Amino acid sequence: MTLHHSLPLLEVRSQAQGLIEGYASVFGGIDCYSSFIVKGAYAVSLAQHHASGTNPAMLWAHDMSQPIGRWTSITEDARGLKVTGQINLQTEGGRRTFEHLRAGDVNGLSVGFNYSDDDTEFSNGITYFNRVDLQEISVVSVPADTSARISAVRSPIAKPTTIRGMEEALEQIGFSRREARSIAAKGFAGLGMPDESEELIAAIRAAAVSFERK
């Protein structure tokens, strides 16, 4: 049997390359379907995925025909199911999903899993899931549980291969536009920073280009 268990996303930040991260499931909470995920319920399934070299799918609204990226890390910790994913910005569905996430139009996650009756318990109207077979984690518009959130939605960083690209990269890491223009034109010394700032510029350029390639 398959069940979908939904959770909201968290805040939006713009720093990286279409990455999302946070918790897809939090232990100890009861969702609107009266479902309770017991700590450790995902462990066996995650181990099986690891052994076979697979990962649960990243979907839009549980639609198997609409993959939107891939989950790069899924682990259980004391809080719940911690996930990091890469939205595929080269696809229409991925770009659409990412823009909704970044704008805050969509703010939900939902896990889809199979389970057997032998691995569940029912008490006082609540279904306790002791073990589940995790199939997919979806981005959804209507979450069922308010106890977990994604901690970041990150947008692309500009390649510093041109002066303007360098300015944009500097602005994205916190410098004002005026400061970014001055640094790109004169180096950090233009802001009264040490002469070895040229090495810092080179490091920023190399790091940003390297990150863009990942």
Secondary structure as UniProt FT lines:
FT   STRAND          2..8
FT   STRAND          19..26
FT   TURN            27..28
FT   TURN            32..33
FT   STRAND          35..37
FT   TURN            39..42
FT   HELIX           43..52
FT   STRAND          57..60
FT   TURN            61..62
FT   STRAND          63..76
FT   STRAND          80..87
FT   TURN            89..90
FT   HELIX           92..103
FT   STRAND          108..114
FT   HELIX           117..119
FT   STRAND          120..123
FT   TURN            124..125
FT   STRAND          126..129
FT   STRAND          133..140
FT   STRAND          150..153
FT   TURN            160..161
FT   HELIX           163..172
FT   TURN            173..174
FT   HELIX           177..186
FT   HELIX           188..191
FT   TURN            195..196
FT   HELIX           197..213
//
